């Protein structure tokens, strides 16, 4: 019987380390606990160079898991490869450090099979929220797909999204702007008439590794802010990407204002109380400042190399 959905899990952070394998085990346990009765295909997609290091217990955690090896190494290349190895018309890309809630798949599939017929459905991502910093980081880094009182969005979750297989085949993820350039992917799908939706109930908890992870993410985000605007004229404010150093303060202020607006709208959804808003708004200034080194590399066209993201 053809599966209703194909869930393709791909590790993207500290790949090959014991931490990454432990994260992957937690993700697979979350998939095994889904309250979804219809047939589902589960795939772990990994580059062939890691084949000798893949733990033997993965298929015990999630019976039926297919381990497929690819010659691709970049995470976006692997995510595009998912459309070719999956059997279902719905391909869900889930990062290997994201643990889904038990009703996650139910909400994903229901919206994908709804009368809206979306090309992509993105879910909500939070961190575990053990302290205020984690909750603030989750909002500032993962709420870019969130929308207020509407399921329509113009962005795609980098780590938690369902695609029409035909959409993913027609629009592979871009390989030239780093691992945080999903906005280019979203714009290409929208140009082709695809509808992007957001389902906040499709919730996953992303592992959070503190300040080192924060710096890494923000450098990549800064790089992507510049490079995507150089490469795609349909990305909002694309002309700013061609202004060299003059674009840095303009894009930084614009992204900070957007983060502040998101903070006011969605702080409750990320476990932040009203009286903690001043701390959240101040923290936004700090983390956006961390994007400057990546933006400078983007101005000069020098990709980020020393990163724990592949």
N, C-alpha and C positions, 0 to 999 in steps of 0.2 A: 504494500500500500504506500502510495506517495505521501511523504510527510507534509503536514500543514505548514511547518516552518523549518528552516535550517538555521541552527544557532552556531555561529563560527566564532570560536574563542581564540584571540591572538594576544600574546604577551607583548608589551611595548616598553616596559620600564625595568631596568636592571636585568635584562634578559639573560638567562642561564645561571643566575645566582640562586642560592638557597632561598633567599627572600622571595624571589619571583616564583619559584616552584611552590612555596607555601601559599603565596597569594593565589596561584592557579588552583591549588587544592580547595581553598575556601570558595572560589568561584564555582568549581564543579559541584561542591556540596550544595551550594545555593541552587544550581540548576537541577540537581537531583531532588530537591525539595519542592519543586514547582507543583502547584495544584492545577495541572493541565492534563486532561485525559487523552487528547488526540495525539496521534503519532508525530514525533518530532525527531529530526536528525540533529545529532550533536557532533561537532567537528572541532578538534584542536589542530590549528594550522601553524606549522613551525618551519623555519628554514632548515634545510637538510644538514647544515653544519652542526646543528645541535642534536642530531638524532641519537648520538651515543649517550647523551646526558638527560634524556627525557625519563622521568621517574616511572617505574614499573607499576605503581599503584593507581595511576590515573583512571584506568578502566574499571578498577574495583570501586572507586568513589562514584563514578558515573557509568554504569553498565551500558554498553552499546556505543560508547564514545569512539569515534573514528579519529585516529591520529594520522594526519596527512602531511607529508613533507613537501616543501617547495624549494625551488632554487632562488626565490625572491628573498631579500633580506630586509629592505626598508619596510616599516610597518604599513605605510600606505600601499605599497606594492602587494603586500600580503593581503590587505583588506580588499583590494581589487581582485586578487586571485580567488577570494572566497566565492565570488559569483560563478566562477568556472567549476569549482569543486562541489558546490551545493546542489542538491536535487530539487529543493522546493522553489516555488515562485516567490516566497518570502524569505529573504536572507537577513538574519539579525547578526550584527557585528557587536561583540561584547569583549571589552578588554579583560585580560586575565587577572586584573587586580580589582575587579568590580563584582561584588556579591549581590545578586538580585533578591528582592523580596519574594515571598512565595507566590504572590499574584502578579508578578512582573510580566511573565509571558502571556498570561490571560489578557492583560490590558493592551500589550503590544499587538497581539494578533487580532483582537476585537476591533481596534481602530484601523489596522491595515485592511481588514475585510469589511469595513463599514461602507456606507453609501458615498462617503467623501472620496474614496479610492485614492488615497495619498500615494505619492511616489516614495516618501520617506516619513517615518514616524520616529521622533527622538524622545527618549525617556528622561526623567530627572535623575541627576547624580548628586549625592551628598557624601561628605566624609562622615566618619563615625561620630564626630562631634563630642569628643571627650573633654574639650575645653572651648573657650570663646574663640581662640585663634583658629582652631579647626573649623568651627562653624562659619566664621568670617571668610576664611579661605575658600570654603566650599561655595559660598554665595558668589564671591568675586571671580572665581575661576570657572564655575560650572553653570551659572544662571544665564549664560548668554543665549540659551535656547528658550528660556522661560518667557511666557507671554501672559499679559494681564487680561483676564476675561475673554480670551480667544485662544483656540487651539492652533491658529495659523502662525507660522514663524518663517523667517528667512534664513535660518541657520540650521546646522545639523550637529547633533552631539558627536564629539570625537570618539566616544568610548561606549555609547549605549544607544544604538539606532537600528531600526528595521528598514530594509530597502526592498522595493520590487527588484527581483533578480534582473529583469530587463533594464531597469534604470541603472543598476550598478555595472552591467555589461556595457551599456551605451556611454556611461560617464565614469570611467575609472578615476580614482582619487589622484590629485595632482602630486607629482614627485619632485617638483622644482622649488618648493617654497617651505620645506621643513614639515615636521610632524604636527603642526598646529595651524594648518592652512585649509581647514575644512570650509571656510567661507567661499573660497574659489569653487569648491565642489558644489556647494549649495547654489551659487549663482549660475553655474552651468546647467544644473537640473531645472532651475526656475526658467531659464531662457528657453528650455525645451518644452515648457508647459507643465512641468512636474509640480505637484502640490506638496508642500512641507508642513507637517503637523507636529505638535508637541503634546505628549501625554504625561502629565505630572505623576499619575498613579503608577507608571512603569518605573519604579524606583530601584536604584542600585546604590550600594555603599562602596565607595572607592577608598582603597587604602591610602593613608596619608603618612608621608615619611618626613614631615617637618620642613625646616628651613632650607635644607639642601634641595629637596624636591621643589619647594617654592621658587627658589632662584632659577632652577633649571627650566621650569614651566614658563616663568616670566621672560627669560632670555629668548625662548622660542616664540613666545607671543609677540615680543617686540620685533623680532626678525620678520615674523609673518605679517605684521602690520605694514611694514615697508614693502616687502617683496611681493605680496599679493596685489598691492596697488600698482606696482610696476608691471606685473604680468597680465592683469585683468582689468580692463577699463570699466567693467560693470560692477566691481566692488565699490561700495560707497566711498566717496571722497578719493577716488582713484588718482586724481591729479596731484593730490598732496604727496603721493609716493614718489613723484618725480621732482620734488623741490629740494632734494638733498637734506642738509642739516636743518633747513628752515622747516621741514615737515615734522621734526621731532617734537617741538613744543605744541604745535597745532594738533597732532594726532594724540599726544599724551593728554592734553587738556580735554579733548573730545572724548577719549576713552574713559578718563576719570569721571567726567560729568555723567556719562552713561552708566558707569558703575555706581555712582551715588544715586541715580534714579532707580536702578535695579534694587539697590539696597533699601530704599524707601518702600518699594512695591512688594518685595519678596522676603524681607528679613524674617517674618514669622514662619515662612515655609522652611527656613534653614535653622530654626531654633534660636533665633536672636530676638531678645526682648526689646521693647521700645526704648528703655533707658540705656541699652547698650549700643544704640545707634551712633552716638558720638565716637565711640571707640571704633566701630565699623568704618565710619567715614574717614577717620584718621588713618586707619590701617590700609584703606584703599590707596591713599597717597603713597604710602611706603611701598606697597607691592607694585604699583604702576611705575615707580621710580626704578625698580629692578629691571624693567623692560629696556632701559636706555642702552645698555651694552649690546643687546640683540638688535635694536634699531640701528645703531651705528654700523654693525656688521651688515645689516640689510642695505644701508646706504651705499656701502662699498662693495656689495655683492659677494661677501665672504660668508659662506655657510657656517653654522655652529657645528663644531666637530667634537669638543670635549663635553659630551652629554651622556646621561644615563638613559636617554630615549633613543630608540633606534629609528 
